[in-house]
Amino acid sequence: MLFWMTFTEAHPLHLSITNITYENGKLKISMKTFREDWEVAYFHYHGTLIDFSTEENRKNPWLSNYLEDRFSISRKKGEAPIGLIIDSILINDDSMQIEMRADLKGKPNSLYIYHALLTDIFPDQSNLVIFEFKESEIGMKFDIRKYDEEVELK
């Protein structure tokens, strides 16, 4: 228990920042989080330690499965999520940056964003999103009380 308390108090903020750009039918997503938060989440689910600073551990299927379960984009609420492709997972000091992309067929009128990343582990987790479309930006905050939002594409 002492280890768990020390491990979770490594930094005072539980935060992710996600930039989403929609242009010419393509979504580009860049998500920046704390690597330690992912390691705590892994420990929570598996009861074993993992170090995501090593590339081999970042290939663990749990990481992509958890991400897919806790972050998704679809055309409308209730529809199947758009398949996001993880291009890279990079480590820079204490941060972990995840780059993703997706191609959208047709011209959707809106996009539904579900972002509950790490809110099941940290009750104070905030997931900030900047959505860029047609030279405008929309800022959104997701947390334990709000985990989804629909963005109009007009």
C-alpha positions as CSV (number, residue, x, y, z in Angstrom):
1,M,0.0,0.0,0.0
2,L,2.9,2.4,0.8
3,F,4.3,1.7,-2.7
4,W,0.9,2.4,-4.3
5,M,0.6,5.8,-2.4
6,T,4.2,6.8,-3.4
7,F,3.6,5.7,-7.0
8,T,0.4,7.7,-7.5
9,E,1.8,10.9,-5.9
10,A,4.6,11.3,-8.5
11,H,3.0,14.4,-10.0
12,P,0.2,16.6,-8.7
13,L,-1.9,16.8,-11.9
14,H,-3.7,14.0,-13.7
15,L,-4.0,15.5,-17.2
16,S,-4.1,14.7,-20.8
17,I,-4.0,17.1,-23.7
18,T,-5.4,15.9,-27.0
19,N,-5.2,17.8,-30.3
20,I,-7.6,16.7,-33.0
21,T,-7.5,18.1,-36.5
22,Y,-10.1,17.3,-39.1
23,E,-9.1,18.3,-42.7
24,N,-9.9,16.9,-46.1
25,G,-11.6,13.8,-44.7
26,K,-8.7,12.9,-42.4
27,L,-8.5,13.0,-38.6
28,K,-5.1,13.5,-37.0
29,I,-4.9,13.0,-33.3
30,S,-2.0,13.8,-31.0
31,M,-2.5,12.9,-27.3
32,K,0.0,13.8,-24.6
33,T,-0.2,12.2,-21.2
34,F,2.0,11.3,-18.2
35,R,3.7,7.9,-18.7
36,E,3.5,7.2,-15.0
37,D,-0.4,7.4,-15.1
38,W,-0.5,4.6,-17.7
39,E,1.8,2.5,-15.5
40,V,-0.4,3.0,-12.5
41,A,-3.4,2.1,-14.7
42,Y,-1.7,-1.1,-15.8
43,F,-0.8,-1.9,-12.2
44,H,-4.5,-1.3,-11.2
45,Y,-5.7,-3.8,-13.8
46,H,-3.0,-6.5,-13.6
47,G,-1.3,-6.1,-10.2
48,T,2.1,-6.1,-11.8
49,L,4.5,-3.3,-12.6
50,I,5.4,-2.2,-16.1
51,D,7.8,0.4,-17.5
52,F,6.3,2.0,-20.6
53,S,9.6,3.8,-21.3
54,T,10.7,0.7,-23.1
55,E,9.5,0.3,-26.6
56,E,8.8,-3.4,-26.1
57,N,6.4,-2.7,-23.2
58,R,4.6,-0.1,-25.3
59,K,3.7,-2.9,-27.7
60,N,1.8,-4.6,-24.9
61,P,-1.8,-5.1,-26.3
62,W,-3.3,-3.9,-23.0
63,L,-2.2,-0.3,-23.9
64,S,-3.9,-0.1,-27.3
65,N,-7.0,-2.0,-25.9
66,Y,-7.3,0.3,-23.0
67,L,-6.9,3.3,-25.2
68,E,-9.6,2.0,-27.6
69,D,-12.0,1.4,-24.7
70,R,-11.5,4.8,-23.1
71,F,-11.1,7.1,-26.2
72,S,-13.1,7.0,-29.4
73,I,-14.6,9.1,-32.2
74,S,-17.7,8.2,-34.1
75,R,-20.0,10.0,-36.5
76,K,-22.9,10.0,-34.0
77,K,-23.5,8.9,-30.4
78,G,-24.5,5.3,-30.5
79,E,-22.7,4.5,-33.8
80,A,-19.7,2.3,-34.0
81,P,-16.4,4.2,-33.4
82,I,-14.2,5.2,-36.4
83,G,-11.2,2.9,-36.5
84,L,-8.3,4.9,-35.2
85,I,-4.9,3.8,-36.2
86,I,-2.0,4.3,-33.7
87,D,1.0,5.6,-35.7
88,S,3.4,6.0,-32.8
89,I,3.8,6.1,-29.0
90,L,6.7,8.2,-28.0
91,I,8.3,8.9,-24.7
92,N,9.8,12.3,-23.8
93,D,11.0,12.5,-20.2
94,D,7.8,11.9,-18.1
95,S,5.3,12.3,-21.0
96,M,3.9,9.8,-23.4
97,Q,2.7,11.1,-26.7
98,I,0.3,9.0,-28.8
99,E,-0.2,9.8,-32.5
100,M,-3.3,8.5,-34.2
101,R,-5.1,9.0,-37.5
102,A,-8.3,8.0,-39.3
103,D,-9.9,8.5,-42.7
104,L,-13.5,9.5,-42.9
105,K,-15.7,8.6,-45.8
106,G,-18.2,11.3,-47.0
107,K,-18.7,14.5,-45.2
108,P,-20.1,14.0,-41.7
109,N,-22.2,16.8,-40.1
110,S,-20.8,16.1,-36.7
111,L,-18.4,13.9,-34.7
112,Y,-19.0,12.4,-31.3
113,I,-16.0,12.3,-29.1
114,Y,-15.8,9.9,-26.1
115,H,-12.8,10.7,-23.8
116,A,-12.7,8.8,-20.5
117,L,-9.0,8.1,-20.5
118,L,-7.7,7.3,-17.0
119,T,-10.9,8.6,-15.2
120,D,-11.4,5.1,-13.9
121,I,-8.1,5.3,-12.1
122,F,-7.8,8.9,-11.1
123,P,-11.0,10.7,-10.0
124,D,-9.3,14.1,-10.6
125,Q,-8.2,13.2,-14.2
126,S,-8.9,16.0,-16.7
127,N,-8.7,15.3,-20.4
128,L,-8.4,18.5,-22.4
129,V,-9.2,18.5,-26.1
130,I,-8.5,21.1,-28.8
131,F,-10.5,20.3,-31.9
132,E,-9.4,22.1,-35.1
133,F,-11.7,22.4,-38.2
134,K,-11.8,25.0,-41.0
135,E,-9.4,27.4,-39.3
136,S,-11.3,27.4,-36.0
137,E,-10.6,25.7,-32.7
138,I,-13.0,24.4,-30.1
139,G,-11.7,23.6,-26.6
140,M,-13.4,20.9,-24.5
141,K,-12.8,19.4,-21.1
142,F,-13.6,15.8,-20.2
143,D,-13.5,14.4,-16.7
144,I,-15.3,12.0,-14.4
145,R,-18.5,13.9,-14.7
146,K,-18.4,14.6,-18.5
147,Y,-16.9,12.1,-20.9
148,D,-18.5,12.8,-24.2
149,E,-19.4,15.6,-26.6
150,E,-20.7,16.1,-30.1
151,V,-18.9,18.6,-32.3
152,E,-20.8,20.1,-35.2
153,L,-18.9,20.3,-38.5
154,K,-20.3,23.4,-40.2
